[in-house]
Amino acid sequence: MRAEVHEVGKGAYLVHGRHTNWVILKDGDAVTLVDTGYPGDRPGLLGSLVEVGSSPEAVAAVLITHAHNDHLGSAEYLRAAHGTPVYLHEAEVPHARREYLQQVSVGEVVKNAWRPGVVPWLVHVLRVGGTEQHPVTAPAAFPVADGPLDLPGRPVPVHTPGHTDGHTVYHLPDAGIVISGDALVSGHRTSRIQGPQLLPDMFHHERTRAVASLDLIGALDGDALLPGHGPLHRGSVRAAAERARQLAS
C-alpha cells in the first residue's frame, strides 16, 4: 500500500493512509511525525518518509494527537526499533499505555450499523488492524509546558479535550497550519457531510467538551487545516471551526 503524500507548505506534508492521515514536518533530513495511522498503514507510513527524502531513523519524535488505534498504530514500533521518543499531552500518556481505552467499541459501532457508511467502515477497520492494541511502552508528556517544541517544524501543542481527555492539535503559526487530528475533520466514511465538521457523536469520549474545543481551534491563526480524516482544507481555520460548531448544534 502506497500512501498519498501532499506537500502543504515548505517542509510540511499531509499523508493520506487507508482512511487516516498523518503529517510529516521536515527540516533537512530530520522530521517530526504527527500520528502514525492504523497498524496496517505501516508500509505506507515508512514509504512516505522515504518519499519526502527522510527515513524512519531520522524521525526526531512522534507526536500523537490522541491515542486511538488509527493514530497510534506504529508509534511503539518506531520507539522500539529506532528509539524514537513518543510525545503526547500529559492527560493522554496513560491512554497511550492502555491503562484505559477511550475509543468506540465494536458493540457501539454495531448499534449504529443502520447509519450510512458504518458497516463498510467497520469492515475496513478490521482489515487494517484497527481493533488491535499497540500500547506505547514509554510515552512521555511534552518536554515543555508552553510554546513551540524544539523539533522539526516547531509545532505548538494546543490541548483540545473531548474526543479524548488529552487530545491535542498542533499549530504551526509561521506557516498558517493547524494539524487538527480528530478534533476537527473534513470528512469520514460514516458521515454524509463534506468539509469541516466534528466526527459523528459515537466517536467522542465527551461530545460537549469536543464542541467547546472548537473555540480553541478557531482562535488559532491559520489558513490550512490538516485533519486526521478527510482531505486538506484550505481557508480560514476560524471559519472551519465555526462551520463545525454550527453543524454540531
C-alpha positions, 0 to 999 in steps of 0.5 A: 500500500502506497500512501498519498503524500501532499506537500502543504507548505515548505517542509510540511506534508499531509499523508493520506493512509487507508482512511487516516492521515498523518503529517510529516514536518521536515527540516533537512533530513530530520522530521517530526511525525504527527500520528502514525495511522492504523497498524496496517498503514505501516508500509505506507507510513515508512514509504512516505518518509522515504518519499519526502527524502527522510527515513524512519531513523531520522524521525526526531519524535512522534507526536500523537494527537490522541491515542486511538488505534488509527493514530497510534498504530506504529508509534511503539514500533518506531520507539522500539526499533529506532528509539524514537521518543513518543510525545503526547499531552500529559492527560493522554500518556496513560491512554497511550499505555492502555491503562484505559481505552477511550475509543468506540467499541465494536458493540457501539459501532454495531448499534449504529450499523443502520447509519450510512457508511458504518458497516463498510467502515467497520469492515475496513477497520478490521482489515487494517488492524484497527481493533488491535492494541499497540500500547506505547511502552514509554510515552512521555508528556511534552518536554515543555509546558508552553510554546513551540517544541524544539523539533522539526517544524516547531509545532505548538501543542494546543490541548483540545479535550473531548474526543479524548481527555488529552487530545491535542492539535498542533499549530504551526503559526509561521506557516498558517497550519493547524494539524487538527487530528480528530478534533476537527475533520473534513470528512469520514466514511460514516458521515454524509457531510463534506468539509469541516465538521466534528466526527459523528457523536459515537466517536467522542469520549465527551461530545460537549467538551469536543464542541467547546474545543472548537473555540480553541481551534478557531482562535488559532491563526491559520489558513490550512487545516490538516485533519486526521480524516478527510482531505486538506482544507484550505481557508480560514481555520476560524471559519472551519471551526465555526462551520463545525460548531454550527453543524454540531448544534 
